[in-house]
Amino acid sequence: MTSNKHKIQLTPEEKKARMKNKKLNNNLTLAAILLCVIVVVFFAFNIGTIGFKKNATSGGDTLQLDTKNNLKNDFYTIGNNPTNIQKEYFEDLSESLKDTSEEGKLVIVENVVKCFISDFFTWTNKDGNYEVGGVQYIFGTKWVAFQEEARYKFYNDLDLYITQYGRENLLEVTNVEVEGVSKVEDQEIDGQLYNGYYIEANWEYKDSNKIDVSEFQNKAYFVVVDNNGRLEISQMQPLTWK
């Protein structure tokens, strides 16, 4: 029996066109693979850049958060990357919380103010002006306004100082002295009365060969209130907030 199947014969022109199409398809496939590789490399590079981004400042790399500190008590937790003096003052604060008598509260007021000053006025452990220290010691309904004002005042040029002088050469509180702590008349905040305390403080900064530390604030007057057992700062001069 004779088969009806016949092998299709291509003309030279058809063979040439088919080879051309095959080559084109191969080129398109290679181009698609190359594009995928470029996209993968691009995203990998950007992820790596975000993960290991350096601060382009003379102050060095971005500060790494100190996750090993476990200094806390029933009311407060020590700030990020605390200096030695901050640790010392915080331990004093924790110890003073054991005495809740009226006389004991005067000591707590002193230690709260010391902890606040040593954190707020220290720049060597801050990454930029967004990182305002000591906010946890501010009265609950006032801390947002306080933080905003601090960024526009005391912390306003911190990023520039880090870039120009290096973080390690900036302000670092080394000692705080308090005096005149006393109970004052009740303080009205948002229509509610709180037991109030007045205290004055002055402090010293570590010497720096890059900036004149004597040009920075080193004295303040505070009003502290008893907010359900938690002593919090409601007023500070000369830095004030509404």
C-alpha positions in Angstrom: 0.0 0.0 0.0 1.3 3.4 -0.9 1.4 6.0 1.9 -0.4 9.3 1.3 1.9 11.1 3.6 4.4 13.3 1.9 7.2 15.3 3.5 6.7 19.0 3.2 9.4 20.6 1.0 10.4 24.1 1.9 11.6 26.5 -0.6 15.0 28.2 0.0 13.2 31.4 0.9 11.0 29.7 3.4 13.9 27.9 5.0 15.8 31.2 5.3 12.7 32.9 6.9 12.3 30.1 9.4 15.9 30.3 10.5 15.6 34.1 10.8 12.5 33.7 13.0 14.2 31.1 15.2 17.2 33.3 15.7 15.0 36.2 16.6 13.1 34.1 19.1 16.4 33.0 20.7 17.5 36.6 20.9 14.3 37.7 22.6 14.6 34.8 25.1 18.1 35.9 26.0 17.0 39.5 26.3 14.2 38.5 28.7 16.6 36.5 30.8 19.1 39.3 30.9 16.3 41.8 31.9 15.2 39.5 34.7 18.8 39.2 36.0 19.2 43.0 35.9 15.9 43.5 37.9 16.9 40.9 40.5 20.4 42.5 40.9 18.8 46.0 41.1 16.4 45.0 43.9 19.1 43.1 45.7 21.4 46.1 45.6 18.7 48.4 46.9 17.8 46.1 49.7 21.4 45.8 50.7 21.8 49.5 50.5 18.9 50.0 52.9 20.1 47.3 55.3 23.7 48.6 55.5 23.2 52.3 54.8 25.9 54.5 56.4 25.4 58.0 57.7 27.3 60.2 55.2 28.7 62.2 58.1 32.1 62.6 59.9 30.3 61.3 62.9 30.5 57.7 61.5 27.9 55.0 61.2 24.4 55.2 62.3 24.2 54.3 66.0 23.2 50.8 66.7 20.4 50.4 69.2 21.6 49.1 72.6 19.2 46.2 73.0 21.1 44.7 76.0 20.1 47.3 78.6 17.5 46.1 81.0 17.4 49.1 83.3 13.7 49.7 84.1 11.3 49.9 87.0 7.6 50.1 87.5 7.4 53.6 86.0 10.3 54.3 83.8 12.7 52.6 81.3 16.2 54.0 80.6 16.7 55.7 77.2 18.5 54.3 74.2 22.3 53.9 74.3 22.6 55.4 77.8 25.8 57.0 78.9 27.4 55.9 82.2 26.0 58.9 84.1 22.5 58.1 82.7 22.8 54.6 84.1 24.0 55.9 87.4 21.1 58.4 87.7 18.6 55.8 86.6 19.7 53.3 89.2 19.4 56.1 91.8 15.8 56.8 90.6 14.9 53.1 90.8 16.2 52.9 94.3 14.4 56.1 95.4 11.0 54.8 94.2 11.0 52.5 97.2 10.2 55.4 99.5 6.8 56.9 98.7 6.6 59.2 101.7 6.4 62.9 101.2 10.0 63.3 102.0 10.8 60.4 99.7 9.0 62.0 96.8 11.3 65.0 97.0 14.2 62.6 96.4 12.3 61.0 93.5 11.7 64.5 92.0 15.5 65.1 92.2 16.2 61.9 90.4 13.6 62.3 87.7 15.1 65.7 86.8 18.6 64.3 86.8 17.5 61.5 84.5 15.8 63.9 82.2 18.7 66.3 82.0 21.3 63.7 81.4 19.2 62.3 78.5 17.7 65.4 76.9 20.9 67.5 76.9 23.2 64.7 75.7 23.8 64.5 72.0 26.6 61.9 71.8 24.1 59.0 71.9 21.6 60.6 69.4 21.2 59.8 65.7 19.6 63.1 64.7 17.1 65.8 65.7 14.2 63.4 65.5 15.6 61.6 68.5 14.7 63.8 71.4 15.9 62.4 74.8 14.1 62.3 78.1 10.5 62.5 76.6 9.3 59.7 78.9 9.8 62.1 81.9 7.4 64.7 80.5 3.8 64.9 81.7 1.5 62.6 79.6 -0.5 65.2 77.7 2.4 67.6 77.1 5.1 65.3 75.7 4.1 65.7 72.0 4.2 69.6 72.2 7.4 69.4 74.2 9.1 67.1 71.6 8.0 69.3 68.7 9.3 72.4 70.3 12.6 70.7 71.2 13.2 69.8 67.6 12.8 73.4 66.5 14.9 74.8 69.4 17.6 72.8 71.3 17.7 70.0 68.8 17.3 72.1 65.7 20.9 72.0 64.5 21.8 68.6 65.8 22.0 67.0 62.3 24.4 69.7 61.1 26.5 69.4 64.3 26.8 65.6 63.7 27.9 66.2 60.1 30.4 69.0 60.8 32.0 67.9 64.1 31.2 64.2 64.6 28.7 62.8 67.2 31.4 61.8 69.7 32.5 65.5 69.9 29.1 66.9 70.8 27.3 67.5 74.1 27.4 65.0 76.8 26.2 65.7 80.3 28.7 64.5 83.0 27.2 65.9 86.2 23.9 67.3 87.4 23.4 69.3 90.6 19.9 70.0 92.0 18.7 72.4 94.7 15.7 74.1 96.1 13.4 71.1 95.7 10.1 71.8 97.5 6.5 71.1 97.4 4.4 73.9 95.9 0.7 74.6 95.3 -1.3 72.1 93.3 -0.9 72.4 89.6 -3.9 72.5 87.3 -3.5 70.7 84.0 -6.3 70.1 81.6 -8.8 71.0 84.4 -7.4 68.5 86.9 -5.3 69.3 90.0 -2.0 67.5 90.7 0.5 67.8 93.6 3.3 70.0 92.4 7.0 70.3 93.2 9.6 73.0 92.3 13.3 72.3 91.7 16.3 74.0 90.2 19.2 72.3 88.4 22.5 73.1 86.7 24.7 70.7 84.9 28.1 70.2 83.3 29.2 68.9 79.8 32.1 66.9 78.8 34.9 69.0 77.3 35.1 69.1 73.5 37.8 70.3 71.2 35.2 70.9 68.4 32.5 73.0 70.0 32.3 75.5 72.9 30.1 73.7 75.4 29.8 76.9 77.5 27.6 78.3 74.9 24.8 75.8 75.5 22.1 75.8 78.2 23.3 74.5 81.6 20.6 75.6 84.0 16.8 75.2 84.2 13.9 75.5 86.6 11.3 72.7 86.7 7.8 72.0 88.0 7.2 68.3 88.6 3.7 66.8 89.3 2.5 63.6 90.8 0.5 61.8 88.1 -1.0 58.9 89.9 2.2 58.0 91.6 4.4 58.7 88.5 6.4 61.9 88.9 6.5 63.8 85.6 7.8 67.2 84.5 5.1 69.7 83.6 7.1 72.9 83.2 10.7 73.8 82.4 12.3 77.2 82.0 13.8 78.6 79.8 12.4 75.9 77.4 8.6 76.1 77.7 5.6 74.6 76.0 1.9 75.3 76.2 
